[in-house]
């Protein structure tokens, strides 16, 4: 029921997903009548509706949603993961409420202090993964270190990269670079056994050959949103230029196939789907503004994480680093 | 002597600047022989060389530069501002060393706690100014507040905007948005009398109608570098697409004038020149990779700040807010 466009987009993307994927069933959680209307006469063989009576608003306070909305589509979808009826939950709803509810219902993995949000972002070398994207502000060095372990394991499990290149997001201006947390996390990472390549600055996210970029949730969120903003700004400026005169319209026509190919490279829909990492279950957050192609991508990410058994692998890796004694658990 | 390209670019841009601007003299500070070679037979009427024997390396520790390089081009250029022989200093050198030296030689304004770095960035509405860009990590609410006052006054003085729209960079994920410093700065700004429009997220820097974006130096630096990275990534992807096949090369030829116009809109050279704000003198930092057009832009920014008497105005404004008693001075 979440997202800017409501159940229409989710239902359409569910049908697209089922057409493309064998041996996967979907449960649509939400207002039965509304979902039914969007389903129409579609084949419901591998599709169930789980009716709920409440919805979490996109701007609702997470604590309020958690206390007062026990029959919301969001809560029930996560309950289904907890009970084992579902293997993963995909939602385009309120991020704060989704994280709070997932944390409350599923719990964090035993060795993980704080769950984090991770997504893939396009880069010159294909793409990179970045975390945390806003679940945690004011992270300690140990938090950043755990994010690195989780991100590295995700990329190994889902993409088959044996030793993902991990970097810490930092700035180059201060005498001894960055703030205290980042400097200490750097020390922890240097002796971690991860394939740690050191600091990266903001531009490096998109230009350097890196698999995992680690940042505090405040910084990571700003970095992600900035990149979305610049991309929108570029698309807008380009299309304005191509519409200015009759000559530029003609040129735009000639350039259309190339511009389309270019847009595909940058298409944020191909990257839609952020994972809530560090929980005892799989929860994927779709962008609120996702269309059916974008939301379908988020379902595919969930499927990959199911096949890769992400929560178990993350738990083992973080636990292993904790046991190795080269960094201390956080109180 | 600083920057990635050394004195060649600086000399060339100085000559361009002199050709475009009446009644301004320039002093080139650095290695006399090298500068002389680049000047060749150029007219030296409004141009002096101030010879120095040392250079600050681009990766040199600021404290080392400050102690050991008293006859560096950077130090002497700032000394000239201090003594009044120059009205402003423009440098493409090591940012950390430039800030440390400027702070040490010129001192901060009496009412200012920490100088900050500000620059203009392109946006859908023309451009916006963002600070701090890396001079200060771990800022308090009071620091952020002072940045807002300084940024607002700069935009008023240099661009003639009576009440610049000021926003605080934040994230939308946390229950009560953002971290403690930002929330407290929000409170200070709400009762400041500035034209404060509230929080902005990363994408809003480039999409919203805002004149001043205020952030901690770590966050602001990441935001700026991210935008540079995405812009480079876009330019690279576009040109790759237009070079793929003979058809796309032809289409690229047709689209050339439009793409050129588009690149002009986004051209980082038009935005080159970050101001060190809050000091008792004008210091402009050019991007290390600046070419002669970009560096010339930085000199024009210096000239604008001279005409607007920026240090005096900033000092008065920050002092006025301090006197008004609605926020406390920082120890």
Interface residues (C-beta under 8 A of the other chain):
Chain A: X61 X62 X63 X95 X96 X99 X100 X117 X122 X123 X124 X133 X134 X135 X137 X138 X169 X171 X172 X173 X174 X175 X178 X179 X180 X201 X202 X203 X204 X205 X206 X207 X215 X217 X218 X219 X221 X222 X223 X224 X225 X226 X227 X228 X229 X230 X231 X232 X233 X234 X236 X237 X238 X241 X242 X244 X247 X248 X250 X251 X252 X254 X255 X257 X258 X259 X261 X262 X265 X266
Chain B: X61 X62 X63 X95 X96 X99 X100 X117 X122 X123 X124 X133 X134 X135 X137 X138 X169 X171 X172 X173 X174 X175 X178 X179 X180 X201 X202 X203 X204 X205 X206 X207 X215 X217 X218 X219 X221 X222 X223 X224 X225 X226 X227 X228 X229 X230 X231 X232 X233 X234 X236 X237 X238 X241 X242 X244 X247 X248 X250 X251 X252 X254 X255 X257 X258 X259 X261 X262 X265 X266
